[in-house]
Amino acid sequence: MTSGENTAARKLPGSLETNRRLDRWLRVNRDGTVTVFPGKVEIGQGILTVLVQIVAEELDLALERVRLAPADTSRSPNEGITSGSRSIQESGMALRYAAAEVRDLLMQRAAVKLGVSLEQLTAADGVIAARGGGSLTYGELADDDLLAREATAEVAPKAAAQHAVVGTAVPRLDIPAKVAGVPSYVQDLELPGMLHGRIVRPPGYSGRLTALDAAEVQAMPGVVAVVRDGNFIAVVAGREEQAIRAQRRLARISQWEEQSALPENSDPRYLLDCVAIAEVISEKTGETAASGAISELEAEYTRPHIAHASIGPSCAVAQFTDGQYTVWTHSQGIFPLRGDLAKVLGVDEKSITVIHAEGAGCYGHNGADDVALDAVLLARAVPGRPVRVQWMREDEFAWEPYGSAMVVRMRAALGADGRIASWSHDVWSHGHSTRPGGKGGVNLLAGWHLAQPLRPAAPGNPPLPAGGSHRNAIPLYDFPQQHVTNHLVSEAPLRVSALRSLGAHVNVFAIESFMDELAIAAGADPVEFRLRHMKDARARAVIEAVAAKAGWKPREQGDGMRGRGIGFSRYKNLGCYVAVITEVEVENEVRVRRAWAAIDAGQAINPDGIVNQTEGGITQTISWTLKERIDFDRQRVTTRTWQDYPILTFAEAPEIEVTLINRPDQPPLGAGEGAQGPTGAAIANAIFNALGVRMRDMPFTRDRLVAAMI
């Protein structure tokens, strides 16, 4: 077997496995800088700063010498979708090994040119020096052939003890420009000759256009084109305000036929009456050591559909020139998006270039991909001119894919010894993945509205162990008997897809709320009760750490207004460990005043970044848990404005303290989605601690709180 065959057969770390060329990842420039070509994208999580740290560490470069190229389908490695808190494991590990190998190649070339052995060389800030004199810069050593080869992953990266950049709180590279108001987002992009587009959507999912005379709109000031293709209607104008006025006129004069096809109301329990595919995902039938009487508890927990609710509406810019399409988008998956765009347009993927530009963060599948197709369809109507399309707020709320409604039913038996003897968990949900790139169809909104519509790809779940609706449904606790079933409802009345943490938010909310209910039934302290059932040492460590940080007192009681509660999980049962304690105050409504968290994400490449992600996850989950819900009637989504969909305000944000347990000797784990489930449960448990009232249906609004207390 040749060396090349041997390399091809070996599994490489992270995304190197599917993107093996070194020059797909890195370029050593003549000025001594290094350009990184990541396939993962920045959506507010700070990942690009971490990737720069990894490369700077392995190449012995100052951070200032590392350049970042935007993710671009014509140049970047195909890393699929930036999701699932996998960027460090996939992109980070690929770049760690690639950069280590590039440094080794530079050292070998320097040894030849300087006429010395490798042992006589040292590298510092892009300069390789020989012990006896003589030096060369990376720029002097590099040429186009240096990295024109496949990676081998045979060069070991630095040991943790050698790290000087990794493990430090490097400030986010993208923040200064944003704080200074420098144009940084796709919404800010302005190209020469750029036009503006707006879309007129049907009034509801079942809407069918029956009549439209667009002549008066075509004659409006600034209007360049009115585009109609089946149920897809749009306008292109010279200025944005002209496009908005024309869109509103088009909406007023268009006539639609609708059907009453949605459930009676937004109560998620409609799922229980739907056809579902039941799959047992965990079953243990061991004997229980409990003796004597056994008590049984049952409970049901729910979450409605919730939105990504990005502050900045989805936006894209596209241009069609000489048969080639270029799209600037804040999509989290530029390569899957390119594939679905090609299907809609009926062209080869090679004729489409998709370039990532930052947008308002959403942590999941919002309208970013859909608006990219909108922009492309309008650009095709006005060849040679770039077209910018931004959704209106009502578009964002009415048409983005939501996080699925979910229902979880729990049942457990408690032995006389105070331990859980048996555990049952049933979850009902739609699939949590309808991103572009699905099999058998196209997951782009406008594609379904064309005169020759393309059907959507079948919804589904990422497979376990990561999972979708069943993510984190299997508890990390040790129970002798256990039965966990996922009931997947494939037909969804509303668009649903990935929302930060997917099913983990609700499954952990249910598990950790139920653990508290069982602890109370057992007369046990909630922290001690969890430790009683936990063998994983790292899980125990975060629970103990957050309890110590918060000054938790065994069996502490609320005072009728204030109370505290705890929640824990290991994200996906294979990611970061997070425990959260919240302190709530209940008067007219529930307010979270303080929160403490402990997180173990393995090796911390940027400790401050992990803390930021945990703080952000807690804050967003408080908003989900207390406020957020998508409403609809039989015909359409009725949530259209911020008044319809309140979110947590700055004044309502709590004080948060995060304890980071850094484990430099362990693999790094993603941290962006670990806090969602524990936070929701900690709030519910804190409300019970304060008032003795158990909240099981999110959101915990004032009306629901009052109803629970009656």
Secondary structure, 3 states (H helix, E strand, C coil): CCHHHHHHHCCCCHHHHCCCEHHHCEEECCCCCEEECCCCCCCCCCHHHHHHHHHHHHHCCCHHHEEECCCECCCCCCCCCCCCCCHHHHHHHHHHHHHHHHHHHHHHHHHHHHCCCHHHEEEECCEEEECCCCEEEHHHHCCCCCCCCECCCCCCCCCHHHCCCCCCCCCCCCHHHHHCCCCCCHHHCCCCCCEEEEEECCCCCCCEEEECCCHHHHCCCCEEEEEEECCEEEEEECCHHHHHHHHHHHHHHCEEECCCCCCCCCCHHHHHHCCCEEEEEEEEECCCCCCCCCEEEEEEEEECCECCCCCCCCEEEEEEECCEEEEEECCCCHHHHHHHHHHHHCCCHHHEEEEECCCCCCCECCCHHHHHHHHHHHHHHCCCCCEEEECCHHHHHHHCCEECCEEEEEEEEECCCCCEEEEEEEEEECCCECCCCCCCCCCCHHHHHCCCCCCCCCCECCCCCCCCCCCCCCCCCCCCEEEEEEEECCCCCCCECCECCCCHHHHHHHHHHHHHHHHHHCCCCHHHHHHHCCCCHHHHHHHHHHHHHHCCCCCCCCCCCEEEEEEEEEHHHCCCEEEEEEEEEECCCEEEEEEEEEEECCCCCCHHHHHHHHHHHHHHHHHHHHCCCCCECCCCECCCCCCCCCCCCHHHCCEEEEEECCCCCCCCCCCCCCCHHHHHHHHHHHHHHHHCCCCCECCCCHHHHHHHHC
